[in-house]
Amino acid sequence: MSGSSSGRLWMTIVLASVLVAGLALGVRALWFSEPERPTRKATGAPAVEREDLTPEVRGSVVDGAGGPVRGAAVRLISPSAPWSVLSETTCDGKGGFSFPHVETGRMIVVADHDPEGFATGDAIDVAPGATEEVRLTLSATSGVKGTVVDGQNRAVAGATVSVAGMPWRVPSATSDATGAFRLVVVPDEATSVLAAAPGYRKAQAALEHRQPGVELVVRLELGVPGPVQGDVRSADGAPVRARITACAGQGPEVAAVSAEDGSFVLPAKTIGCFAVAQMSGAAASEPTEVVEGAVLHLKLGAAGGIEGVVVDDRSSPIPAFSIGIESFVPAKSSTAFGSLMRPRFDRGPRSVADPQGAFRWDKLMPGDYVLTASVRGMPLARSGTIAVNSGTVTRGVRIVLAMGGSVSGRVTDAHGAPVGDVELAFDTVSTIAQSTVSARTDAFGSYRLDGAPSGVFTLRATKKGFRTRLVSGLHVASGSTLTQDITLTEGGGVETAGVGGKFTMSPEGIIFAFVGPDEPAAKAGVQAGDRLVSIDGDSCDGMLITDAVQRLRGPAGTTVSVSVEHSATRQTVDLVITRDNMVREGFGAR
């Protein structure tokens, strides 16, 4: 056999082997592979399979011109008497809505939006695994307008006028200064309109003789009821003397004190408001609506407590210390009407002597607490957030008093001459206690102040005949020393640098209680009543006023970024405030 013939033979054998191996692999792939799943044709983005939401009712809401209605309220209604709301949602930006995973059966979809009107869809039968499409076109209903007056035919402003006889909520109206109101959306199923205002007996008018496309005009006369009787009981049912507060944040606040038998009387103007009872050593009662003709029963809750220890940074117990409540936020179950819930208990600080460093604080309202412990000559220390529940004692709280850092330097006057006998201390370290750490300069103006608090702090320098100087934005690690020289100016008042403003704590958070017109905060757009939302991107939820103040203070010319919620509009805005030097009379949290 020639060499060329031998080469062709070997080539044929190799090709045949490759072909056989390929066929074997193909058969194996077909045998073991999963069936090919159908895929959506590529359109420049990965295919996304839609989640199975069936049974589902979905669709769109449009106005009379066919345009989508964004934000329309859509409800899924059971048509069985009496009608009931199965689910509700809001239309998206394209007027679309969806009720996924609904129960099967017969139902109706209704929608409304002011001013486009109202729409009721035809009854649909939803079957298992089915998707029902519904399109609703809003149209103006036969609205209702009129006036709200009292028994002497005087206009009642601020009365709430609502539609009655409906299984779902329909947008209400409020009477103006002349008592006038107008309800745009009044479905045909509505039976009457109802007017209510604090201090008045409710008035109702039947929706009879309504004509399609014609507004019905009604006159609602609110009566003047008599006073409301009530009583207060302790958690175990015994009558007690307690303070009753009604209408706080809802109108002119009304206060009363119950008698020894727990009885009290509230004036008629509190009808429609909510009331709470509070007493030292007990949890406040739940906010309860004052209803005409009904006795108002208020029951105090059982108090809670906190138990823990105070130790040093080596875990050795502190045998004698002071402890107080730095902050308190009522339990969420009591904050639906949080303006009524004011802590009425001793915040301290109170002295404790125990060889094991143990403490216990009883008779506390339910809520979240932060405690501050202090020992003379050491920096104050705080606990974390402590949750206290009604009738229980929260145990295992541990507060650690650390050694703290030190600050040293010289104090001079405007000419560079040393100033002796200047008192130095740490400013705004707590809302319940002053720092117990202080030092004085010697004849050369030198000082050393131990026990600096953790985090950002402010140093206060005071001497008669000189302006008090606050030096802010300082920080030193525990066990370390920071050098800080200070220059004092002759005169009176207090010199500081920061954004200005005074603060208060509310159930919603930290509020600017006052903002001077020439202060940096005001120049940046902050107004009195605004809520502090964040500082340099850090949320202020749960932040203490003292911490917020220290972070807002700082050298003149530096900036701080804040977010505030304007009290007038409830809109949150981001602001950059440039700190500046300020001189004022007296002290304040700024």
SEKOLLO-913004 format. One record per residue (C-alpha): residue in one letter; x, y, z. Coordinates in steps of 0.1 Angstrom, whole numbers, m for minus. Layout:
   residuo       u       v       w
         a       X       Y       Z
...
//
This chain:
   residuo       u       v       w
         m       0       0       0
         s      14      34     m10
         g      20      61      16
         s      m8      84       2
         s     m33      56       3
         s     m23      48      39
         g     m28      85      48
         r     m62      87      33
         l     m73      56      52
         w     m61      70      85
         m     m79     103      77
         t    m111      84      71
         i    m109      65     104
         v    m103      97     123
         l    m132     115     107
         a    m155      85     113
         s    m145      85     150
         v    m152     121     154
         l    m186     117     137
         v    m195      88     160
         a    m185     107     192
         g    m205     138     181
         l    m236     117     175
         a    m232     101     209
         l    m229     135     226
         g    m259     147     208
         v    m280     118     218
         r    m268     122     254
         a    m277     159     254
         l    m311     151     240
         w    m316     123     266
         f    m306     142     297
         s    m315     179     289
         e    m347     196     301
         p    m373     204     275
         e    m367     239     260
         r    m388     266     277
         p    m405     291     255
         t    m388     325     258
         r    m399     360     248
         k    m382     374     217
         a    m352     396     227
         t    m359     433     224
         g    m327     447     238
         a    m335     437     274
         p    m337     404     293
         a    m370     387     291
         v    m390     390     323
         e    m417     365     330
         r    m448     381     346
         e    m457     368     380
         d    m489     347     381
         l    m513     370     399
         t    m545     351     391
         p    m573     353     400
         e    m568     390     392
         v    m590     420     385
         r    m572     447     367
         g    m579     476     344
         s    m578     514     340
         v    m597     545     351
         v    m602     573     326
         d    m620     607     325
         g    m648     617     302
         a    m623     625     274
         g    m606     591     277
         g    m575     604     295
         p    m559     583     323
         v    m568     595     359
         r    m538     593     381
         g    m544     587     419
         a    m581     577     415
         a    m593     556     444
         v    m604     521     432
         r    m624     496     454
         l    m634     460     449
         i    m669     456     463
         s    m689     426     473
         p    m724     432     459
         s    m740     409     485
         a    m762     429     510
         p    m749     447     529
         w    m721     458     505
         s    m686     455     518
         v    m652     465     506
         l    m630     435     497
         s    m599     455     488
         e    m588     490     477
         t    m560     506     458
         t    m549     537     439
         c    m543     542     402
         d    m508     546     389
         g    m495     573     366
         k    m512     557     336
         g    m545     553     354
         g    m539     515     358
         f    m548     494     388
         s    m546     458     398
         f    m562     435     425
         p    m540     404     425
         h    m548     370     440
         v    m584     379     447
         e    m610     355     460
         t    m633     340     434
         g    m669     350     431
         r    m691     379     422
         m    m679     415     427
         i    m681     451     415
         v    m653     476     409
         v    m660     513     418
         a    m637     543     414
         d    m638     580     423
         h    m616     611     420
         d    m622     648     425
         p    m631     665     402
         e    m636     639     375
         g    m664     621     394
         f    m674     586     401
         a    m679     553     382
         t    m694     519     390
         g    m685     489     369
         d    m708     460     359
         a    m709     430     382
         i    m682     404     372
         d    m678     368     381
         v    m641     360     389
         a    m633     323     382
         p    m602     304     395
         g    m571     312     374
         a    m589     340     355
         t    m579     376     348
         e    m608     401     345
         e    m602     434     327
         v    m623     464     337
         r    m623     499     323
         l    m641     526     343
         t    m650     561     329
         l    m655     587     356
         s    m683     611     353
         a    m697     639     374
         t    m724     627     399
         s    m753     647     412
         g    m733     666     438
         v    m745     681     470
         k    m739     716     483
         g    m753     737     511
         t    m745     754     544
         v    m738     743     580
         v    m753     765     607
         d    m759     763     645
         g    m793     765     663
         q    m792     804     660
         n    m786     802     623
         r    m750     813     626
         a    m725     798     601
         v    m703     770     614
         a    m668     770     599
         g    m646     739     599
         a    m675     714     600
         t    m668     680     583
         v    m695     671     558
         s    m694     634     547
         v    m716     610     527
         a    m734     584     548
         g    m749     550     538
         m    m719     539     517
         p    m698     508     524
         w    m666     527     515
         r    m652     561     523
         v    m661     589     499
         p    m641     622     500
         s    m656     646     525
         a    m658     684     525
         t    m652     711     551
         s    m674     741     556
         d    m658     775     550
         a    m661     808     570
         t    m697     813     557
         g    m707     777     565
         a    m708     767     529
         f    m697     733     516
         r    m697     713     483
         l    m695     675     479
         v    m684     667     443
         v    m685     629     445
         v    m719     616     458
         p    m726     582     444
         d    m762     572     437
         e    m760     546     465
         a    m755     573     492
         t    m785     577     515
         s    m777     609     534
         v    m750     635     542
         l    m737     640     577
         a    m722     672     593
         a    m700     671     624
         a    m681     697     643
         p    m664     696     678
         g    m689     709     704
         y    m720     703     684
         r    m746     676     679
         k    m743     660     645
         a    m768     669     618
         q    m780     647     590
         a    m800     653     558
         a    m815     626     536
         l    m806     625     499
         e    m841     624     485
         h    m855     637     452
         r    m821     638     435
         q    m821     646     398
         p    m794     634     375
         g    m769     662     367
         v    m784     686     393
         e    m768     695     426
         l    m789     690     456
         v    m789     719     480
         v    m793     711     517
         r    m791     730     550
         l    m775     712     580
         e    m783     726     615
         l    m760     715     643
         g    m775     713     677
         v    m758     723     710
         p    m757     693     734
         g    m751     693     771
         p    m719     685     790
         v    m703     650     789
         q    m700     629     820
         g    m671     605     825
         d    m650     585     849
         v    m614     574     853
         r    m603     540     867
         s    m570     525     875
         a    m556     494     857
         d    m572     472     885
         g    m606     490     881
         a    m605     513     912
         p    m617     550     908
         v    m588     575     909
         r    m580     612     907
         a    m563     619     873
         r    m558     647     849
         i    m580     646     818
         t    m569     664     786
         a    m592     667     756
         c    m589     683     722
         a    m551     689     724
         g    m540     695     688
         q    m576     693     676
         g    m589     726     689
         p    m588     747     721
         e    m574     723     747
         v    m597     714     776
         a    m584     701     809
         a    m602     686     839
         v    m594     667     871
         s    m614     638     882
         a    m629     636     917
         e    m620     610     944
         d    m647     587     929
         g    m631     591     894
         s    m660     612     880
         f    m654     642     858
         v    m674     665     835
         l    m662     679     801
         p    m679     708     783
         a    m700     701     752
         k    m673     717     730
         t    m651     686     735
         i    m676     664     716
         g    m659     649     686
         c    m624     654     702
         f    m603     627     718
         a    m594     627     755
         v    m568     609     777
         a    m563     605     814
         q    m529     607     830
         m    m517     601     865
         s    m482     598     881
         g    m473     561     886
         a    m496     548     858
         a    m497     545     821
         a    m520     570     803
         s    m553     558     791
         e    m558     552     754
         p    m571     583     735
         t    m609     579     735
         e    m634     599     714
         v    m659     621     733
         v    m693     611     721
         e    m726     630     727
         g    m749     612     751
         a    m724     586     761
         v    m705     583     794
         l    m667     586     787
         h    m649     558     804
         l    m611     562     807
         k    m589     534     821
         l    m553     540     831
         g    m528     513     821
         a    m503     495     844
         a    m470     513     847
         g    m437     497     836
         g    m401     500     849
         i    m364     498     842
         e    m338     478     861
         g    m300     479     854
         v    m265     487     866
         v    m240     515     862
         v    m203     504     858
         d    m170     519     848
         d    m151     510     816
         r    m135     481     835
         s    m169     467     843
         s    m165     475     880
         p    m198     487     897
         i    m202     524     905
         p    m215     525     941
         a    m229     560     940
         f    m242     580     910
         s    m271     601     897
         i    m295     589     870
         g    m322     606     850
         i    m345     603     820
         e    m328     620     791
         s    m356     614     766
         f    m390     597     763
         v    m411     588     733
         p    m446     574     740
         a    m454     539     728
         k    m467     539     692
         s    m501     526     704
         s    m505     559     722
         t    m492     583     695
         a    m522     583     671
         f    m530     614     691
         g    m495     620     704
         s    m501     656     712
         l    m523     645     741
         m    m496     622     755
         r    m474     643     777
         p    m451     625     802
         r    m462     634     837
         f    m435     619     858
         d    m402     629     875
         r    m373     628     850
         g    m347     632     877
         p    m318     631     880
         r    m321     611     912
         s    m293     599     934
         v    m286     562     938
         a    m263     544     963
         d    m258     507     958
         p    m226     486     962
         q    m234     467     930
         g    m242     498     910
         a    m278     486     906
         f    m308     509     900
         r    m345     505     894
         w    m370     531     881
         d    m407     522     885
         k    m440     539     876
         l    m430     546     840
         m    m454     552     810
         p    m450     527     782
         g    m426     540     755
         d    m389     543     746
         y    m365     558     771
         v    m329     570     772
         l    m312     573     806
         t    m283     594     816
         a    m260     585     845
         s    m233     608     860
         v    m206     608     887
         r    m189     640     897
         g    m156     644     879
         m    m165     620     851
         p    m183     625     818
         l    m220     617     816
         a    m230     584     800
         r    m262     573     783
         s    m280     541     779
         g    m292     529     745
         t    m329     531     737
         i    m349     511     763
         a    m384     499     755
         v    m408     498     784
         n    m441     480     781
         s    m472     484     803
         g    m471     463     835
         t    m435     449     829
         v    m400     458     840
         t    m373     460     814
         r    m342     443     830
         g    m305     440     820
         v    m298     477     812
         r    m261     485     815
         i    m247     520     815
         v    m209     524     812
         l    m191     555     826
         a    m159     559     807
         m    m128     579     817
         g    m132     603     788
         g    m106     624     770
         s     m89     656     781
         v     m86     692     767
         s     m57     715     775
         g     m45     749     762
         r     m43     786     770
         v     m69     813     773
         t     m59     848     762
         d     m76     881     756
         a     m79     900     723
         h     m43     913     727
         g     m28     879     734
         a     m24     884     771
         p     m31     854     793
         v     m64     854     813
         g     m64     837     846
         d     m93     823     867
         v    m114     814     836
         e    m139     786     843
         l    m140     759     816
         a    m167     733     813
         f    m185     712     787
         d    m217     728     774
         t    m250     712     765
         v    m241     676     774
         s    m276     667     786
         t    m312     681     789
         i    m315     671     825
         a    m280     676     841
         q    m250     699     838
         s    m216     686     834
         t    m199     680     867
         v    m164     684     852
         s    m148     719     853
         a    m114     735     855
         r     m99     770     859
         t     m69     787     842
         d     m38     796     862
         a     m20     829     861
         f      m5     820     828
         g     m39     813     812
         s     m32     776     811
         y     m58     749     818
         r     m64     712     816
         l    m100     698     816
         d    m104     660     820
         g    m136     640     814
         a    m145     651     779
         p    m177     635     766
         s    m176     610     738
         g    m186     623     703
         v    m187     659     692
         f    m187     684     721
         t    m186     721     730
         l    m162     738     754
         r    m175     768     774
         a    m151     794     788
         t    m166     819     813
         k    m151     849     832
         k    m167     880     846
         g    m160     910     824
         f    m156     889     793
         r    m180     875     768
         t    m187     838     774
         r    m172     818     746
         l    m185     785     732
         v    m160     765     711
         s    m178     738     692
         g    m171     709     669
         l    m145     694     691
         h    m137     657     695
         v    m112     636     715
         a    m109     599     721
         s    m111     585     757
         g     m76     586     773
         s     m63     611     747
         t     m56     649     750
         l     m67     676     726
         t     m50     710     725
         q     m74     739     722
         d     m65     776     727
         i     m93     801     733
         t     m95     839     729
         l    m119     859     750
         t    m134     893     741
         e    m143     919     768
         g    m180     926     772
         g    m211     907     779
         g    m233     880     763
         v    m225     847     748
         e    m204     841     716
         t    m209     810     697
         a    m208     796     661
         g    m234     775     645
         v    m267     777     626
         g    m288     794     654
         g    m323     784     664
         k    m338     769     696
         f    m352     734     696
         t    m379     713     713
         m    m389     677     712
         s    m423     666     699
         p    m439     632     691
         e    m428     638     655
         g    m392     646     664
         i    m369     676     669
         i    m386     709     661
         f    m371     743     655
         a    m390     762     682
         f    m375     795     674
         v    m353     809     645
         g    m339     844     647
         p    m344     864     615
         d    m306     871     611
         e    m294     837     620
         p    m278     813     595
         a    m307     788     597
         a    m333     815     588
         k    m311     828     559
         a    m311     792     545
         g    m349     789     546
         v    m356     773     580
         q    m388     785     598
         a    m400     781     633
         g    m421     749     636
         d    m400     731     609
         r    m390     695     618
         l    m354     685     616
         v    m353     654     594
         s    m315     647     589
         i    m281     662     595
         d    m253     655     570
         g    m274     626     557
         d    m279     610     591
         s    m316     606     601
         c    m327     625     631
         d    m352     598     641
         g    m344     589     677
         m    m317     615     679
         l    m315     635     711
         i    m317     673     710
         t    m282     676     726
         d    m266     655     699
         a    m284     675     672
         v    m272     708     687
         q    m236     696     689
         r    m237     685     652
         l    m252     718     641
         r    m226     739     659
         g    m192     743     644
         p    m166     769     633
         a    m179     799     614
         g    m176     795     576
         t    m181     758     576
         t    m213     742     562
         v    m237     716     574
         s    m263     699     552
         v    m298     694     567
         s    m332     682     556
         v    m362     699     572
         e    m399     693     569
         h    m417     727     566
         s    m446     729     591
         a    m468     749     567
         t    m466     726     537
         r    m453     693     551
         q    m428     692     523
         t    m392     681     530
         v    m364     702     516
         d    m327     698     516
         l    m307     729     527
         v    m270     738     531
         i    m264     761     560
         t    m232     781     564
         r    m223     784     601
         d    m216     819     614
         n    m205     836     647
         m    m234     849     668
         v    m235     869     700
         r    m266     867     721
         e    m279     873     756
         g    m282     843     778
         f    m280     806     769
         g    m300     784     745
         a    m297     752     725
         r    m282     765     692
//
